[in-house]
Amino acid sequence: MGSRAEAEHQAIADLAAHLGLELLAVDTDLYGVDAIPHGEVIARMSEEGMLGDGTAVLVKGSRVAGLEEVAHVMVEGAGGSYTSA
């Protein structure tokens, strides 16, 4: 994203807020919210009942961020199956 990175991340945060969605920023402060360390997100997502019926999750990030592991833990913890795109 280059020089537009901060503005683009903030636009996503603004849209999430407008839609009433919770935004968890993993290892980045570009969204304008406190960053959560990768390992802490994994621990939170591993908690029983974190994701309920009807919960939708969008995992967005660069491959280097390692968010595939976060997505895997979320899906498996919710009793689903995981496929990486």
N, C-alpha and C positions, 0 to 999 in steps of 0.2 A: 504494500500500500504506500510505502514511501512516506512522503511528506503529508499525505492525507490520513495516515494511520489514526492519529488521535481523533480527528473529526469524524471519521467513519465509525470508530468504536463508540464514540459518544452518541452518534445517530442511532446505533443499535440499542444503546442503553435508554435513550429517550423513547424509542418505539416500545421497548419492553415495559417501561414505566407507564406509557400511555395505554397499553393493553392490559395492565394490571398483572404483569408477569414478574416473577422473582428472577433476578439476574445474579448468578454466581460467577465472579470473575476469577479464573484460576491463574495464578502466577502473573497477573498483569494488572496495572492500575489505569490502563487506557480507557476503561469504561466509566471512570469517575466514581467507582465504588471501591471499598476496601478489597484488596486482593486476598484470595484464600490460597494457601499453599496446596499443591497437588495432593500430598498425602492426607491433608485434613479433609479435602473433598471426598477422597476415597473412604475415609472413616465415616463421614456424615452419610454418604450414600449407602454404606453397609448397614446402617442402623435399621432395625426392623420397622416396617411401616413408613419408611421415608417416602415411598412412592405408592399412592393409593390407586384404586380403580379410577380410570378416567384421567389420570395424570399424563400430560404430554411433556416431553423433554426434547429440547433442541441442544445438541452439543456442537458448538462451533469453535473452531480453532485450527491453527496450523498443525501439521503433522508433528513438528518438533515439540509441541506442547504436551504430547502424550495423552491426549484426552480419550483415546481409544480405550485405555484402561478404565477411565472414569465411566464411560458409556457401558463397558462390559459389566462392571460392578453394579451399576444401576439396574440394568436389564436382568441380570442373573438374580439380584436381590429381590426383584419384583416377581420372580418366578417365570420370567420369559426366556427367550433364546436370543442370542446375540449374533449379528452378522455385520461385519465391517464393510463400509462402502468404499 
